[in-house]
Amino acid sequence: MTQRRRGLSFFDAQASNVKKIAVMASTVAFEFNKATLKLRRSLHVSPRNSPEVQRKSTAGGDTEIESPGSTQSTSRKSSKRNRQLCAELSSFALYPLFGALSPSHFSSPNLLFQNEKKQPKEVVEFLQLSDTDMYQIMCFLNPRSLLNLSQTCGRLRQLCLSHEENTEKRDVTSHEIFISFNQIRRKTEVRLLKRERTCTDPQFTGNTIRELLAPFSRALTRITFETTVFVTDWLDEILELHQQNRLIPLSLVFTGGALTKGNQLTGADLRSITETEFVDFVAKLQPHLQEVQLSTSRMFKMNTDPPRLLAMITMLSSFGIVYERPPLRFYYEEISDAITFWKSDSLSRSCDVYMRRPHDVSIDTWINLSGSIDESRIDPYTDEILVSKITIKHSFLVHIDLVFHFH
């Protein structure tokens, strides 16, 4: 069997060499005949320069005189010569078998030893690349292009999401997050709604905040906790997404207290955490968090003396305590300490505080705090002047004001 294979390989090599020699001989013959035809055509005398025409032109002066049938005879001779030329060229037709039909290929030396066509270049599709090569290409794309790429197929989506932490995030401010309790399904769900929305705008619903966030984006949004929602179930996820630069809460609204009837407690449930834990949670979301609205009756208990809740006015631009039952009130001394701390802090910002009116503060007391009374009204029952709005200037920061809105 081995000797047979060697014999076959020898005959194959010999046939290949014979083929190459045949191609070389055919090419040499073609070039030789072509040169011969060129030489014949260059030595051929045209009818207009024949001796007979020259004698007639000499006899008649400058005017050339030809016989009436000279034009027809010349065309017949020309066509006969062309037919002869075609017959001579067709007599050696070995070379055109290899497709060399253009004159530029006649003298190409590379065709002497070419026995097969070149293989076409291999085309590699994008999905045939490895994950490493795909990731190197993804590094050149912007966040919007990466988002479009992740929506093409499952493999590219998983690849994009696996490298999401290493890519730049684009800021998205077009939607708000609402966490509410679904009375029909009897479970808490997250809704993503467009700002300034209409009835026809779609809403996106999920079980977690993460699954509603668009990849390669950083959501700068407002988060609203509606009634009967346990807030503590969501604090860890919010902090984790904030640390990963995926979620930037600009406003935290704890609502539902407006539905209070009598002494019944309603609203977002904050009773499972303490005042200190809530203040620390707000501090971890700085410097992006700007607003906190405690419009709920299910408030945490004040476990510090004096309360630390008013200390958040140095970190926020808007802070409100509106619907509480039983009502939460602060005394003059607690408010004075908070104002003194705000006026001495160099990182303080302008802040609007919405709270209940303290009982033991008069107009003269507010003036002693270097405050200017902007709005006031008279109590119809006691004829007492009630301050509704007061503005306090910062000690050394210009255009930084602390405004109290009392109700």
C-alpha positions in Angstrom: 0.0 0.0 0.0 2.8 2.4 0.8 4.6 1.7 -2.5 1.3 2.3 -4.3 0.9 5.7 -2.6 4.4 6.7 -3.5 3.7 5.7 -7.1 0.6 7.8 -7.3 2.3 10.8 -5.8 5.2 10.4 -8.3 2.7 10.3 -11.2 0.8 13.3 -9.8 4.1 15.3 -9.5 5.1 14.3 -13.1 1.7 15.3 -14.5 2.0 18.7 -12.7 5.4 19.3 -14.3 4.2 18.3 -17.7 1.3 20.7 -17.3 3.7 23.5 -16.4 5.9 22.8 -19.4 2.9 22.7 -21.7 1.7 26.1 -20.4 5.2 27.5 -20.9 5.5 26.1 -24.5 2.0 27.5 -25.4 2.9 30.9 -24.0 6.2 31.1 -25.9 4.5 30.0 -29.1 1.9 32.6 -28.7 4.3 35.4 -28.1 6.4 34.3 -31.1 3.5 34.2 -33.4 2.3 37.6 -32.1 5.6 39.2 -32.8 5.6 37.6 -36.3 2.2 39.1 -37.1 3.3 42.5 -35.8 6.4 42.4 -38.1 4.2 41.4 -41.1 1.8 44.2 -40.6 4.6 46.8 -40.1 6.2 45.6 -43.5 2.9 45.6 -45.4 2.5 48.4 -48.0 -0.9 50.1 -47.9 -2.9 50.6 -51.1 -2.7 54.4 -50.9 1.2 54.2 -51.0 1.4 51.6 -53.8 3.5 52.5 -56.9 0.4 52.6 -59.1 -1.3 55.3 -57.0 1.9 57.3 -56.8 2.2 57.3 -60.6 -1.3 58.5 -61.0 -0.8 61.2 -58.5 2.4 62.3 -60.2 0.7 62.5 -63.6 -2.2 64.5 -62.3 -0.3 66.9 -60.1 -1.3 67.3 -56.5 -4.7 65.7 -57.1 -4.9 62.0 -56.5 -6.8 60.0 -59.2 -8.0 56.5 -58.5 -10.0 54.2 -60.5 -13.7 53.9 -59.7 -13.3 50.4 -58.3 -10.3 51.1 -56.2 -12.3 51.7 -53.0 -14.2 48.5 -53.2 -11.0 46.5 -54.1 -9.2 48.0 -51.1 -12.0 47.1 -48.7 -12.1 43.5 -50.1 -8.3 43.2 -49.6 -8.6 44.6 -46.0 -11.4 42.1 -45.0 -9.5 39.2 -46.6 -6.3 40.2 -44.6 -8.4 40.4 -41.4 -9.8 36.9 -41.9 -6.4 35.6 -42.5 -5.1 37.2 -39.3 -8.0 35.7 -37.3 -7.2 32.2 -38.8 -3.6 32.5 -37.8 -4.4 33.6 -34.3 -6.9 30.7 -33.9 -4.3 28.1 -34.9 -2.6 28.3 -31.5 -5.4 28.5 -28.9 -3.7 26.7 -26.0 -2.9 29.9 -24.1 -6.4 31.3 -24.0 -7.5 28.2 -22.2 -6.2 29.8 -19.0 -8.3 33.0 -19.4 -5.6 35.4 -20.5 -7.7 37.3 -23.0 -6.5 40.9 -22.4 -3.3 42.2 -24.0 -1.9 43.1 -20.6 -1.8 39.4 -19.6 0.2 38.3 -22.7 3.6 39.2 -21.3 3.0 38.4 -17.7 5.7 36.0 -16.5 3.7 34.9 -13.5 1.2 33.1 -15.7 3.9 30.7 -17.0 3.8 28.7 -13.8 0.2 29.3 -12.7 -1.8 26.1 -12.7 -4.8 27.1 -10.6 -7.0 30.0 -9.6 -6.3 32.0 -6.4 -8.5 31.0 -3.5 -10.9 33.8 -2.4 -10.1 35.5 0.9 -11.9 34.1 3.9 -14.7 36.3 5.2 -15.2 36.2 9.0 -18.5 37.3 10.4 -18.7 39.4 13.6 -20.4 36.7 15.6 -17.6 34.3 14.8 -15.1 36.4 16.7 -14.1 35.4 20.2 -15.3 37.3 23.3 -11.9 38.9 23.8 -11.9 40.3 20.2 -15.5 41.6 20.6 -14.6 43.3 23.9 -11.7 45.1 22.2 -14.1 46.4 19.6 -16.6 47.4 22.2 -13.9 49.6 23.9 -14.2 52.0 20.9 -18.0 52.5 21.2 -19.8 55.1 23.2 -22.5 54.2 25.7 -25.4 54.8 23.3 -23.8 52.5 20.7 -23.1 49.9 23.3 -26.8 50.0 24.3 -27.8 49.5 20.7 -25.4 46.6 20.4 -26.7 44.9 23.5 -30.2 44.9 22.0 -29.2 42.8 18.9 -29.0 39.3 20.4 -28.6 37.4 23.7 -24.9 36.7 23.3 -24.0 40.4 22.7 -26.3 41.5 25.6 -24.6 39.1 28.1 -21.1 40.2 26.8 -22.0 43.9 27.2 -23.5 43.5 30.6 -20.5 41.5 31.9 -18.2 44.4 31.1 -20.7 47.1 32.1 -18.7 48.2 35.2 -15.6 49.0 33.1 -17.4 51.2 30.6 -18.4 54.9 30.8 -21.9 55.6 31.8 -24.2 58.2 30.2 -26.6 60.2 32.4 -30.3 59.6 32.0 -32.8 62.0 33.6 -36.0 61.2 31.6 -37.7 58.9 34.0 -38.8 58.6 37.7 -39.0 55.5 39.9 -42.1 54.7 41.9 -42.2 51.8 44.5 -45.7 50.9 45.4 -47.7 48.0 46.8 -49.9 46.3 44.2 -53.2 45.5 45.9 -54.3 43.0 43.2 -51.1 41.0 43.0 -50.4 41.5 46.8 -46.8 42.3 46.3 -44.5 45.4 46.0 -43.4 46.3 42.5 -41.2 49.0 40.9 -42.5 51.2 38.1 -40.4 53.4 35.8 -42.4 56.3 34.5 -41.4 59.1 32.2 -41.3 62.7 33.5 -44.0 65.0 32.3 -45.7 61.9 31.0 -49.0 61.6 29.2 -51.7 58.8 29.3 -50.2 57.2 26.2 -46.6 57.0 27.5 -45.6 53.4 28.4 -44.6 52.3 31.9 -42.1 49.7 32.8 -42.7 47.4 35.8 -40.3 45.0 37.6 -39.5 43.4 40.9 -36.2 45.2 41.5 -34.8 48.6 40.6 -31.8 47.1 38.8 -33.8 45.3 36.1 -35.5 48.5 35.1 -32.3 50.5 34.6 -30.9 50.8 31.1 -27.4 49.3 30.6 -24.5 51.6 30.2 -26.4 54.4 31.9 -26.5 56.3 35.1 -30.0 57.2 36.2 -30.4 60.6 37.9 -33.9 60.3 39.2 -36.5 60.8 41.8 -37.5 57.8 44.0 -41.0 57.8 45.5 -42.1 55.3 48.2 -45.8 55.0 48.3 -48.1 53.9 51.1 -47.7 50.5 52.8 -44.2 50.0 51.3 -41.5 48.8 53.7 -38.6 51.2 53.0 -36.0 49.1 54.6 -36.4 46.4 52.0 -35.0 48.8 49.4 -32.2 50.7 51.2 -29.5 48.1 50.5 -30.2 47.9 46.7 -30.2 51.7 46.4 -26.9 52.0 48.2 -25.4 49.2 46.1 -26.5 50.8 42.8 -25.2 54.2 44.0 -21.8 52.7 44.8 -21.7 51.1 41.3 -22.5 54.5 39.7 -25.7 53.1 38.2 -28.3 55.1 40.3 -28.1 58.7 41.6 -31.1 59.6 43.7 -31.8 63.3 43.4 -35.0 63.2 45.5 -36.5 60.8 48.1 -40.2 61.1 48.7 -41.9 59.1 51.4 -45.6 59.7 50.7 -49.0 58.4 51.8 -49.6 60.4 54.9 -52.3 62.4 53.2 -54.5 59.3 53.4 -54.5 59.4 57.2 -57.9 59.2 58.8 -58.2 59.8 62.5 -55.3 58.2 64.4 -54.7 55.6 61.7 -51.2 55.5 60.4 -50.6 55.3 56.7 -47.8 56.0 54.2 -44.4 54.6 53.5 -43.3 52.5 56.5 -40.1 53.9 58.1 -40.8 52.4 61.6 -38.2 49.6 61.3 -35.2 52.0 61.2 -34.0 54.6 63.7 -33.5 58.3 63.2 -29.7 57.8 63.2 -29.8 55.1 60.5 -32.0 57.3 58.3 -29.6 60.3 58.6 -26.6 58.1 57.9 -28.5 56.7 54.8 -29.0 60.2 53.5 -25.4 61.1 54.2 -24.2 58.2 52.0 -26.1 59.5 49.0 -24.3 62.9 49.1 -23.4 65.1 47.3 -26.1 64.2 44.7 -29.2 63.9 46.9 -31.0 67.3 47.0 -34.4 66.6 48.4 -36.1 64.6 51.2 -39.8 64.7 51.8 -41.2 62.9 54.8 -44.9 63.0 53.9 -45.8 59.9 55.8 -47.3 59.0 59.2 -45.3 55.9 59.7 -42.2 57.7 60.9 -39.2 56.4 62.8 -38.8 57.3 66.4 -36.5 60.1 67.5 -33.8 58.4 69.5 -31.4 61.3 69.9 -31.5 64.4 72.1 -31.5 66.9 70.5 -32.9 65.2 67.4 -30.5 64.9 64.4 -33.2 65.1 61.8 -32.9 68.9 61.4 -29.1 68.5 60.9 -29.9 67.3 57.3 -30.6 71.0 56.3 -26.9 71.3 55.7 -26.9 68.5 53.2 -30.1 69.2 51.3 -31.8 71.8 49.2 -35.3 70.9 50.2 -36.5 69.1 53.3 -40.1 68.6 54.4 -42.0 67.0 57.2 -45.6 67.5 56.3 -48.1 64.8 57.1 -47.3 63.2 60.5 -49.7 61.7 63.0 -49.2 62.2 65.8 -47.7 65.5 64.7 -44.0 65.9 65.1 -43.0 69.3 66.4 -39.6 70.9 67.1 -38.9 73.4 69.9 -37.2 76.7 69.5 -33.9 75.4 71.1 -33.7 72.5 68.6 -34.4 74.9 65.6 -31.8 77.4 66.9 -29.1 74.7 67.2 -29.8 73.5 63.7 -29.7 77.1 62.3 -26.4 77.8 64.2 -24.8 74.7 62.8 -26.0 75.5 59.2 -24.6 79.1 59.4 -21.2 77.9 60.5 -20.8 75.1 58.0 -18.9 76.0 54.8 -20.5 73.2 52.8 -24.1 74.4 53.5 -26.3 75.1 50.6 -29.6 77.0 50.2 -32.4 75.0 51.7 -36.2 75.2 51.9 -37.6 73.6 55.1 -41.3 72.7 55.2 -42.4 71.9 58.8 -45.0 72.6 61.5 -44.9 75.9 63.3 -43.3 75.6 66.7 -45.5 76.8 69.6 -42.9 78.7 71.7 -41.4 81.0 69.0 -42.6 84.6 68.6 -41.8 87.2 65.9 -39.2 88.9 68.1 -37.4 85.5 68.6 -37.1 85.0 64.8 -35.7 88.5 64.5 -33.1 87.7 67.1 -32.0 84.9 64.9 -31.1 87.4 62.2 -34.1 86.3 60.2 -36.3 88.4 58.0 -40.1 87.6 58.1 -41.4 87.4 54.5 -45.0 86.2 55.2 -47.2 86.3 58.2 -51.0 86.0 59.0 -53.3 86.6 62.0 -54.8 83.6 63.8 -58.6 84.2 63.6 -59.1 82.5 67.0 -56.4 84.0 69.1 -55.6 87.2 67.1 -52.0 86.1 67.3 -49.6 87.0 64.4 -48.4 83.7 62.9 -45.2 83.6 60.9 -45.6 81.6 57.7 -42.2 82.2 56.0 -38.9 83.4 57.3 -35.5 83.7 55.6 -32.1 83.4 57.3 -28.8 84.5 55.7 -25.6 82.5 56.0 -22.9 83.9 58.1 -20.2 84.2 55.4 -21.5 82.5 52.3 -23.1 84.9 49.8 -26.5 84.2 48.3 -27.0 81.2 50.6 -30.3 81.3 52.4 -32.2 79.0 54.8 -36.0 79.5 54.3 -38.5 78.0 56.7 -42.1 77.4 55.5 -44.4 76.9 58.4 -47.9 75.4 58.3 
